[in-house]
Amino acid sequence: MLARLLDAQRQLPPTIQLLLTRGYEPGGGGLGRFRGLSRRLGIALFRACYPRRHDEVAAIFGTNGHDLDGRHVDVSIVLDGRRLRLLPLGVFTSLPLQQRRIARHASAIHAVKQALLVCGFEIHPNATESLQIHCDYLA
């Protein structure tokens, strides 16, 4: 799968680089309880902040396969040597702020997503997750 990420990188102009930000995270281990507690607190806070977005909780706070194998990754975009902060407040970034970030960097986001799709990745359908560029390698 790393080879396919490198293939996607080769399709991009030299001004755009991919940065792997999250990969495989074993479910067991010392951080298991902490992750569970953090996830529950995050869900409660997200529901309080965004009462109209309850239908997104599972997509945003679920493990999204990161604990299953190495086929589920998040990547970030580095544009002209600077990492794009598409979600400056993480998953708590409001939808209007997300839309402004998308508009500002639309061509780079599109190029990255297209390169990933061509190389066998599927981008998560949730708007917030897709800005984290959560993708699953299908092949």
ABEGO torsion letter per residue (X at the ends): XAAAAAAAAAABBAABBBBBABBBBBABEAAAAAAAAAAAAAAAAAAAABAAAAAAAAAAABAGGAAABAABBBBBBBBGGBBBBABAAEAABBAAAAAAAAAAAAAAAAAAAAAAAAAGBBBBABAAAAAAGBBBBAX
